[in-house]
Amino acid sequence: MSVLILGTAGAGYLYYQHLNDNIRSGGRAGGESGVKKAAPNALGDTPLNILLIGSDSRNDEKNIKLGGGRNDKDRKPLADVQMLLHVSADRQNASLISIPRDTVVRIPQCKSEDGRETFPATDNQPINTSLQRGGPGCTLTTWESLTGVYIDHWMMVDFAGVVAMADEVGGVPVCVNTGVWDKSTAMQKGGSGLKLPAGTTDVKGEQALQWLRTRHAFGSDQARAKAQHMYLNGMLKRLQEQNAWTDTGRLMGLAETGTRSLQVSDEISTVAKLFELGMQLKNVKVDRLSTITIPTKEYPPRPKEWLEPVKSASDKIWGMLRDDVAMDKNGGKAQAKPTATGSPEPKKTAAAPASLAVTVINGTDGNDEPAVEGRAKKIATALQEKGFTQAVSSSDGKPSKGTVVAYPKSGGEQARADAESVAAALGLPAATVRGDDKVTGITLVVGADWREGTVYEKPKQEAGDLPEGADDKVGCMDVYSVYKWDGKS
């Protein structure tokens, strides 16, 4: 929500450079995930993915005062809030997907933010520790490796930033079904300190931070993610009520606070870039914003502390993201299609199949399953039978969640047309064809989504067909019995 305001606010101000100087930034990625940006649609548009990170940093007195834990001042921060904002290629719908902070995943090899230290890949670690292993860029690389979805940018906020933004908008509406007091108990020490009566309350300042940090009173990390989604929806509604995109006075304050509160990836680290990004987000309809939390279950080795994704459910959600399938059922209704303007460029004709060299690589172990033995050879043989007589299988593997037909970008439109002809021969959708500077010829990586057969059958994905329990829109939050408050004591 902040980037929407920042982008709209920044372009015309006399103190443009002052705002630029406020912005802190860092590298987009902390390692190599192997995930490539999705192919553009017929109008040249691609989905937009932004990773939103909430840090528990205690690196200054403001954050220590708000979060406690002075002993943690020198500890590297954890990414205790992680949400992926996915905006569809046509910019008509968006999804906000959360992973609870203690969810165990594989964290890939990452470099520290200064490039001096390399952290080896590690299995079965909570996803919030990724921030300690290379900063927000490593958290982004972890998400890409987990989902197979290319992430364009990251944005990060700390405790003080949350408070500043909540104060700037004048409070954010949230709702509980009964009074809540997230206090320390005999069974569970700590708590956020949140104390609210039943119904809707505007939270700001430290109270806004307490809302976002409350877990015990809402029962779980899954429920906390729902509360965080409610908060972001409430902030957007409040900004719309205030006409924040057209009121110059409001824009000035929001731009100042936003640029001081956020840290962003390098490629969006100027007001001009944030303006450009804001323009892409501005037209997304609020009623087409889905909020989703990845279903999890207890992690057997540490059942009281850590979680693990429910594989079938999370795989389905990641597949919908990769294919840009709307998470809401409105996406299944007929939508007005944008039309291209001007005369389209004539499409290149693919070269004869027999003239194309194709390397086939087995990547079927890209989803925590063993590779299918002989898979590359089988697909290479199928291509040979279809006239691609130069198709060969590679002895090297390259784990990939999705099947990809890569071509060298330097080959331009001709190389793309040639790669598309390979994809078409095997029934692969055009979205699997991608330009890649690292390949020297057409390279087909057979991913974990195609473990059998020689003609690809795309998994059926319907708009709004989410796994049970993933869609977490709620009216008001339920409160765990121990933390219910009568509004008096």
C-alpha positions in Angstrom: 0.0 0.0 0.0 2.9 2.3 0.7 4.4 1.9 -2.7 1.1 2.8 -4.2 1.1 6.1 -2.3 4.8 6.7 -2.8 4.6 6.2 -6.6 1.7 8.5 -7.0 3.0 11.1 -4.7 6.6 11.4 -5.8 6.6 12.6 -9.4 5.7 16.2 -9.0 7.2 17.3 -5.8 9.9 20.0 -5.6 11.7 18.0 -2.9 12.0 15.0 -5.2 15.7 14.5 -4.4 15.0 14.8 -0.7 12.6 11.8 -1.0 15.1 9.9 -3.1 17.7 10.4 -0.3 15.3 8.9 2.2 15.1 5.6 0.4 17.3 2.7 1.6 17.9 -0.2 -0.8 19.7 -3.5 -1.3 20.3 -6.1 -4.0 17.2 -7.9 -5.5 18.4 -11.4 -5.0 20.8 -13.1 -2.5 21.5 -16.1 -4.6 20.6 -18.1 -7.7 17.2 -19.8 -7.8 17.2 -20.7 -11.5 13.7 -19.2 -11.8 13.1 -17.0 -14.9 10.5 -14.3 -15.4 7.3 -15.5 -17.0 6.9 -15.1 -20.8 4.8 -12.0 -21.7 1.2 -12.5 -22.9 0.0 -11.5 -26.3 0.1 -7.8 -25.4 3.6 -8.0 -24.0 2.5 -7.9 -20.3 3.8 -10.1 -17.5 2.6 -10.7 -13.9 4.1 -8.5 -11.2 5.4 -10.1 -8.0 6.6 -8.1 -4.9 7.8 -9.8 -1.7 6.7 -7.8 1.4 8.9 -8.4 4.5 8.4 -7.4 8.1 11.6 -7.4 10.0 12.0 -7.8 13.8 15.2 -5.7 13.9 16.3 -4.2 17.1 19.0 -2.2 15.5 18.1 1.2 17.1 16.5 2.6 20.2 13.1 3.1 18.5 12.8 -0.6 17.6 14.1 -1.7 21.0 11.4 0.4 22.7 8.7 -1.0 20.5 9.8 -4.6 20.3 11.7 -5.1 23.5 14.6 -7.4 23.6 17.6 -5.1 24.2 19.8 -8.2 24.3 18.9 -8.7 20.6 20.3 -5.4 19.5 23.3 -7.0 17.8 21.3 -10.1 16.5 20.6 -10.2 12.8 16.9 -9.6 12.2 14.4 -12.3 11.3 11.8 -12.0 8.6 8.8 -12.5 10.8 6.2 -11.3 8.3 6.5 -12.5 4.7 3.8 -11.9 2.0 4.0 -12.2 -1.8 1.9 -9.6 -3.6 1.0 -11.1 -7.1 -0.6 -8.8 -9.6 -1.9 -10.5 -12.8 -0.5 -9.7 -16.2 -3.6 -7.8 -17.2 -3.6 -5.9 -13.8 -7.2 -6.9 -13.1 -6.7 -9.0 -10.0 -4.2 -9.4 -7.2 -3.3 -11.9 -4.5 -1.6 -11.5 -1.2 -0.1 -14.9 -0.1 1.5 -15.4 3.4 3.8 -18.1 4.8 3.8 -18.3 8.6 7.2 -17.4 9.9 8.1 -20.8 11.6 7.4 -22.8 8.4 10.3 -25.1 7.6 11.7 -24.9 4.1 14.9 -25.3 2.2 16.9 -22.1 2.2 19.3 -22.0 -0.9 22.9 -20.8 -0.9 23.0 -17.0 -0.4 25.6 -14.3 -0.2 25.7 -11.7 2.6 24.5 -8.2 1.7 28.1 -7.0 1.4 29.1 -10.0 -0.7 31.8 -11.1 1.7 30.2 -14.2 3.2 28.6 -17.2 1.6 25.9 -19.1 3.5 25.6 -22.8 2.3 22.1 -24.1 1.4 20.3 -25.6 4.4 17.3 -27.9 4.7 14.5 -27.8 7.2 14.9 -24.4 8.6 12.2 -21.8 9.5 11.7 -19.4 6.6 12.1 -16.4 8.8 15.8 -17.2 9.3 16.4 -16.5 5.6 16.8 -12.8 6.4 19.8 -13.7 8.6 21.5 -15.5 5.7 21.9 -12.7 3.2 19.3 -10.1 4.0 16.0 -9.6 2.1 17.6 -10.7 -1.2 18.1 -14.2 0.4 14.4 -14.2 1.5 13.4 -13.5 -2.1 15.7 -16.3 -3.4 14.1 -18.7 -0.9 10.6 -17.8 -2.1 11.6 -18.2 -5.7 13.1 -21.6 -5.0 10.1 -22.7 -3.0 7.4 -21.5 -5.5 9.1 -21.5 -8.9 7.7 -18.0 -9.3 10.0 -15.1 -10.4 9.8 -12.2 -7.9 10.5 -8.7 -9.3 11.1 -6.7 -6.2 11.2 -6.8 -2.4 10.1 -4.2 0.2 10.9 -4.3 3.9 9.6 -2.5 7.0 10.6 -2.7 10.6 8.7 -2.0 13.9 9.2 1.8 13.8 8.1 1.9 10.1 4.9 0.1 10.9 4.1 2.6 13.7 5.0 5.6 11.5 2.8 4.5 8.6 -0.2 3.7 10.9 0.1 7.1 12.5 0.3 8.9 9.1 -2.9 7.4 7.9 -4.6 8.2 11.2 -5.3 4.6 12.3 -6.3 1.4 10.6 -9.6 -0.4 11.2 -9.4 -3.9 12.6 -12.1 -6.1 14.2 -12.4 -8.8 16.9 -15.4 -10.9 17.8 -14.8 -10.5 21.6 -12.5 -8.3 23.6 -8.9 -9.4 23.4 -5.9 -9.0 25.8 -2.7 -10.7 24.5 -1.0 -10.9 27.8 1.5 -13.2 29.5 0.0 -16.3 31.1 1.2 -19.1 33.4 1.3 -21.4 30.4 2.6 -19.0 27.8 5.0 -16.2 28.7 5.2 -13.0 26.6 2.4 -11.7 24.4 2.1 -8.6 22.3 0.2 -6.6 24.9 -2.7 -6.0 22.5 -5.9 -4.9 24.4 -9.0 -4.1 22.4 -12.8 -4.2 23.1 -15.1 -6.3 20.9 -16.0 -4.9 17.5 -14.0 -2.6 15.2 -11.3 -0.3 16.5 -8.9 2.0 14.7 -5.4 1.0 15.7 -2.3 3.2 15.3 1.1 3.8 16.9 2.3 0.9 19.1 -1.2 -0.6 19.1 -0.9 -1.2 15.3 2.3 -3.0 15.9 0.8 -5.1 18.6 -2.0 -6.1 16.3 0.4 -7.3 13.6 2.5 -9.2 16.2 -0.3 -10.9 18.1 -0.2 -14.7 17.8 -1.2 -16.4 21.0 -4.6 -14.6 21.4 -5.5 -15.5 17.8 -4.5 -19.1 18.3 -1.7 -19.7 15.8 0.7 -18.3 13.2 -2.0 -19.1 10.6 -4.5 -16.9 12.3 -1.9 -14.1 12.8 -1.4 -14.0 9.0 -5.2 -13.5 8.7 -5.0 -10.6 11.1 -2.2 -9.1 9.1 -4.2 -9.4 5.9 -7.1 -7.7 7.6 -4.8 -4.8 8.6 -3.6 -4.3 5.1 -7.1 -4.3 3.7 -8.1 -1.8 6.3 -5.2 0.5 5.5 -6.2 0.5 1.8 -9.8 1.2 2.6 -8.7 4.1 4.9 -6.5 5.6 2.2 -9.4 5.4 -0.3 -11.7 7.2 2.2 -9.1 9.9 2.6 -8.8 10.4 -1.2 -5.1 9.8 -0.7 -4.3 9.6 -4.4 -5.6 13.0 -5.2 -5.2 15.1 -2.0 -1.9 16.9 -2.3 -1.6 17.5 1.4 -2.1 13.8 2.3 0.3 12.8 -0.5 3.1 15.0 0.9 2.9 13.5 4.4 2.6 9.9 3.1 5.5 10.3 0.7 7.7 11.6 3.5 6.8 8.9 6.0 6.8 6.1 3.4 10.3 6.8 2.1 11.6 6.9 5.6 9.8 3.7 6.7 10.6 1.4 3.8 13.7 -0.4 2.5 13.4 -1.6 -1.1 15.3 -3.6 -3.7 17.8 -1.6 -5.8 15.8 -1.5 -9.1 12.9 0.5 -7.5 15.1 2.7 -5.2 14.1 6.0 -6.7 10.8 8.0 -6.5 10.6 7.7 -10.3 10.7 3.9 -10.2 8.2 3.8 -7.3 5.9 6.1 -9.4 6.1 3.7 -12.3 5.4 0.8 -10.0 2.5 2.6 -8.3 0.9 3.3 -11.7 0.8 -0.5 -12.3 -0.8 -1.2 -9.0 -3.3 1.7 -8.9 -5.9 0.1 -11.2 -6.2 -3.2 -9.3 -9.8 -3.5 -8.0 -10.0 -3.9 -4.3 -12.7 -6.5 -4.6 -10.3 -8.6 -6.7 -7.6 -8.7 -4.0 -7.5 -12.2 -2.6 -5.8 -12.9 0.8 -4.3 -16.4 1.2 -2.2 -18.2 3.9 -0.4 -21.4 2.8 -1.9 -24.3 4.7 0.6 -25.9 7.1 0.8 -28.7 9.6 3.1 -29.5 12.6 6.7 -30.3 11.7 7.2 -33.8 13.3 10.7 -33.3 14.7 9.6 -30.1 16.5 5.8 -30.2 16.6 5.2 -27.5 19.2 7.6 -25.0 17.5 7.7 -25.4 13.8 5.4 -26.0 10.8 5.7 -27.5 7.4 3.6 -26.7 4.3 0.8 -29.1 3.3 2.4 -30.2 0.1 -0.7 -30.8 -2.1 -2.2 -27.5 -1.1 0.9 -25.4 -1.4 1.8 -27.0 -4.7 -1.6 -26.1 -6.1 -1.3 -22.5 -5.0 2.2 -22.2 -6.5 0.9 -23.7 -9.7 -1.9 -21.1 -9.9 0.7 -18.3 -9.4 3.0 -19.6 -12.0 0.2 -19.9 -14.5 -1.3 -16.5 -13.4 -4.7 -18.0 -12.6 -6.9 -15.7 -10.6 -7.3 -16.7 -6.9 -10.9 -15.3 -6.7 -13.9 -16.8 -8.5 -14.5 -13.5 -10.3 -11.6 -14.5 -12.4 -13.8 -17.2 -14.0 -16.2 -14.6 -15.3 -15.8 -13.2 -18.8 -13.6 -10.1 -18.6 -13.2 -7.4 -21.2 -10.0 -8.1 -23.0 -7.6 -5.3 -23.7 -6.8 -4.7 -27.3 -3.4 -4.0 -28.8 -3.0 -0.7 -30.7 -1.1 -0.2 -33.9 0.1 -2.8 -36.4 1.7 -5.9 -34.7 5.2 -6.9 -35.7 5.1 -9.8 -38.2 6.0 -13.0 -36.4 9.1 -14.9 -37.3 8.7 -18.3 -38.9 10.5 -21.1 -37.1 13.4 -22.9 -38.8 12.9 -26.4 -40.1 12.8 -28.9 -37.1 15.8 -30.9 -38.5 18.0 -27.8 -38.4 17.4 -27.0 -34.7 19.7 -28.3 -32.0 17.8 -29.0 -28.8 19.3 -30.1 -25.5 16.9 -31.9 -23.1 17.7 -31.9 -19.3 16.0 -33.9 -16.6 14.6 -31.5 -13.9 11.9 -33.8 -12.6 13.4 -33.7 -9.1 12.5 -30.1 -8.7 9.7 -30.7 -6.2 11.3 -32.8 -3.4 10.7 -36.0 -5.4 13.4 -38.3 -6.9 14.2 -37.6 -10.6 12.4 -39.9 -13.1 15.2 -42.0 -14.5 15.7 -41.7 -18.3 13.2 -38.8 -18.6 15.5 -36.5 -20.7 16.3 -39.4 -23.1 12.6 -40.2 -23.5 11.7 -36.7 -24.4 14.7 -36.3 -26.7 13.6 -39.4 -28.5 10.0 -38.0 -28.8 11.4 -34.9 -30.4 13.5 -36.9 -32.8 10.4 -38.7 -33.9 8.7 -35.4 -34.6 11.5 -34.3 -36.9 13.9 -32.6 -34.4 16.6 -35.0 -35.3 19.3 -33.0 -33.5 17.6 -33.3 -30.1 19.9 -34.9 -27.5 19.6 -35.6 -23.8 22.1 -34.3 -21.3 23.6 -36.3 -18.5 23.4 -33.3 -16.3 20.3 -32.6 -14.2 18.7 -29.3 -13.3 15.9 -29.5 -10.8 12.9 -27.4 -11.8 9.4 -27.1 -10.5 8.0 -26.2 -14.0 9.0 -27.3 -17.5 10.9 -24.6 -19.4 12.0 -24.2 -23.0 14.8 -21.7 -22.9 16.5 -19.9 -25.8 19.4 -17.4 -26.0 18.1 -13.9 -25.7 20.8 -12.8 -28.2 18.9 -14.8 -30.9 16.0 -12.4 -30.7 12.6 -13.1 -32.2 14.0 -15.9 -34.5 15.3 -17.8 -31.5 12.0 -17.4 -29.7 10.1 -18.7 -32.7 12.3 -21.7 -32.9 11.8 -22.4 -29.2 8.1 -22.0 -29.6 8.1 -24.7 -32.3 9.8 -27.1 -29.9 7.2 -26.4 -27.3 4.3 -26.8 -29.7 5.6 -30.1 -30.8 5.3 -31.5 -27.3 2.0 -29.7 -26.3 3.8 -27.3 -24.0 2.1 -23.9 -23.5 3.7 -20.8 -24.9 4.3 -19.6 -21.3 7.0 -22.2 -20.9 9.2 -20.5 -23.5 11.6 -18.0 -22.0 14.7 -16.1 -23.1 17.8 -16.8 -21.0 21.2 -15.2 -21.3 22.9 -18.3 -19.8 21.9 -20.8 -22.6 23.7 -21.0 -25.9 21.0 -23.0 -27.8 17.4 -24.2 -27.3 17.4 -26.0 -23.9 14.3 -28.0 -22.7 14.3 -28.6 -18.9 11.6 -31.2 -18.1 10.3 -30.1 -14.8 8.6 -31.8 -11.8 5.2 -30.9 -13.4 5.8 -33.3 -16.3 7.0 -36.7 -14.9 5.4 -39.0 -17.4 4.2 -39.1 -21.0 5.6 -37.5 -24.2 2.8 -35.0 -24.7 2.4 -32.4 -22.0 -1.0 -32.1 -20.3 -1.3 -28.9 -18.5 -2.9 -29.3 -15.0 -6.4 -28.0 -14.9 -6.5 -24.7 -12.9 -9.7 -22.9 -12.4 -10.1 -19.4 -11.1 -10.8 -19.4 -7.4 -10.3 -23.1 -7.0 -8.2 -22.8 -3.8 -7.3 -25.6 -1.4 -9.6 -25.8 1.7 -8.5 -23.3 4.4 -6.3 -21.2 2.1 -8.6 -18.3 1.5 -8.5 -16.4 4.8 -10.9 -13.5 4.4 -12.7 -13.0 7.8 -15.2 -10.6 9.2 -13.7 -10.3 12.6 -10.9 -12.3 14.4 -11.9 -15.0 16.9 -10.0 -14.8 20.2 -8.6 -17.9 22.0 -10.5 -18.3 25.3 -7.6 -17.6 27.7 -7.1 -14.1 26.1 -10.7 -13.0 25.9 -11.2 -9.6 27.7 -14.4 -8.3 29.2 -13.4 -4.7 28.6 -13.3 -3.9 32.4 -10.4 -5.6 34.2 
